[in-house]
Amino acid sequence: MTSSQLELLRPSTFIYKHSSGLQITSGLFSNKRANAFYKESPYGNTFSWKNMALMKKRSQKLRLFIDEHKHKITSPILEAGPCLHPLATPSDFPGSRIFYWEKDPYIIMALSAQFGKTINIVNIDFSSASVKQVQKLHKRRFEKLGLGQVSFGAIIASQVLNYIDYKKFLSLARALLNPGGLLFLNNGKNTGIYKLFSSKRPKTTLEIPTYLEAIGFEVVDWQIEQAYKKGKKGADGSFITLVARKI
Ligand SMILES: C[S@@+](CC[C@H](N)C(=O)[O-])C[C@H]1O[C@@H](n2cnc3c(N)ncnc32)[C@H](O)[C@@H]1O
């Protein structure tokens, strides 16, 4: 990455005004910078700053759940796939150790530029990772931070399930949570960047809490809403937000 590309990734702010009158603020990019960023990004125009703003808006539904259960969240906290707008930041959780999992080098670069050493970014493909690989990847960082074994007090995964083998990921999340640890999730059925979808994504919205209960979570709080217009390619508009506790 060249220094001019790096410059593009330095934090700034833009406000996206939706036709509904809604304003969405991004902590990271001006419109110009965002467009330059995405020209270089593997996602190209599909993942434009406009889509990014809408994605961020949907992620805020999970923030409400996180805020409600904040008093039960213990460090360290893992957020899988935060993109450019994490839900767990050092200012949200002062004193907590925060880990981000991402595989996109552009996003990793941007998160580093924004948060520096206040967070821990792990370059990982969490669709295929095993518990053993995760432990190996985190062991040294955990030791350096004076944390014990590699496990988390809370895991956040907002709008990532469509892109991965979601059952494998939920089992991995369970294995990595402390007893009583919390998993915060949301997902829109067949909603997102269709060409990046995994064939192992959830096929229905209801199967997500059902699967969680089957593998040893208690679903503490959940909501399914009609969040979008019905779309092509099987998007029925349903969107689930939930918090589950490892039993
Ligand atoms: C649709 S975005 C969601 C971003 C944000 N959490 C939200 O709710 O708006 C999915 C994010 O997960 C990351 N991601 C998707 N699949 C991944 C994988 N297998 N391993 C690591 N990161 C992944 C992408 O790079 C992207 O940042």
The ligand as an SDF file (V2000), in Angstrom:
LIG
                    3D

 27 29  0  0  0  0  0  0  0  0999 V2000
  -21.3000   -7.0640    5.7260 C   0  0  0  0  0  0  0  0  0  0  0  0
  -19.9000   -6.5210    6.5840 S   0  0  0  0  0  0  0  0  0  0  0  0
  -20.5670   -6.1630    8.1900 C   0  0  0  0  0  0  0  0  0  0  0  0
  -19.8410   -5.0580    8.8540 C   0  0  0  0  0  0  0  0  0  0  0  0
  -20.3680   -4.6040   10.2070 C   0  0  0  0  0  0  0  0  0  0  0  0
  -20.1620   -5.6140   11.2000 N   0  0  0  0  0  0  0  0  0  0  0  0
  -21.8200   -4.2190   10.1110 C   0  0  0  0  0  0  0  0  0  0  0  0
  -22.6800   -4.8180   10.7450 O   0  0  0  0  0  0  0  0  0  0  0  0
  -22.1320   -3.2610    9.3850 O   0  0  0  0  0  0  0  0  0  0  0  0
  -19.0080   -8.0180    6.8300 C   0  0  0  0  0  0  0  0  0  0  0  0
  -17.6200   -7.8040    7.3980 C   0  0  0  0  0  0  0  0  0  0  0  0
  -17.0700   -9.0640    7.7760 O   0  0  0  0  0  0  0  0  0  0  0  0
  -15.8160   -9.2670    7.1570 C   0  0  0  0  0  0  0  0  0  0  0  0
  -15.7350  -10.6850    6.8350 N   0  0  0  0  0  0  0  0  0  0  0  0
  -16.6360  -11.3780    6.0940 C   0  0  0  0  0  0  0  0  0  0  0  0
  -16.2880  -12.6670    6.0200 N   0  0  0  0  0  0  0  0  0  0  0  0
  -15.1430  -12.8020    6.7290 C   0  0  0  0  0  0  0  0  0  0  0  0
  -14.2950  -13.9110    7.0280 C   0  0  0  0  0  0  0  0  0  0  0  0
  -14.5570  -15.1210    6.5680 N   0  0  0  0  0  0  0  0  0  0  0  0
  -13.1930  -13.6950    7.7840 N   0  0  0  0  0  0  0  0  0  0  0  0
  -12.9140  -12.4340    8.2370 C   0  0  0  0  0  0  0  0  0  0  0  0
  -13.6850  -11.3500    7.9890 N   0  0  0  0  0  0  0  0  0  0  0  0
  -14.7840  -11.5280    7.2440 C   0  0  0  0  0  0  0  0  0  0  0  0
  -15.8060   -8.3600    5.9420 C   0  0  0  0  0  0  0  0  0  0  0  0
  -14.4770   -7.9780    5.6120 O   0  0  0  0  0  0  0  0  0  0  0  0
  -16.6540   -7.1810    6.4150 C   0  0  0  0  0  0  0  0  0  0  0  0
  -15.8810   -6.2350    7.0680 O   0  0  0  0  0  0  0  0  0  0  0  0
  1  2  1  0
  2  3  1  0
  2 10  1  0
  3  4  1  0
  4  5  1  0
  5  6  1  0
  5  7  1  0
  7  8  2  0
  7  9  1  0
 10 11  1  0
 11 12  1  0
 11 26  1  0
 12 13  1  0
 13 14  1  0
 13 24  1  0
 14 15  1  0
 14 23  1  0
 15 16  2  0
 16 17  1  0
 17 18  1  0
 17 23  2  0
 18 19  1  0
 18 20  2  0
 20 21  1  0
 21 22  2  0
 22 23  1  0
 24 25  1  0
 24 26  1  0
 26 27  1  0
M  CHG  2   2   1   9  -1
M  END
$$$$
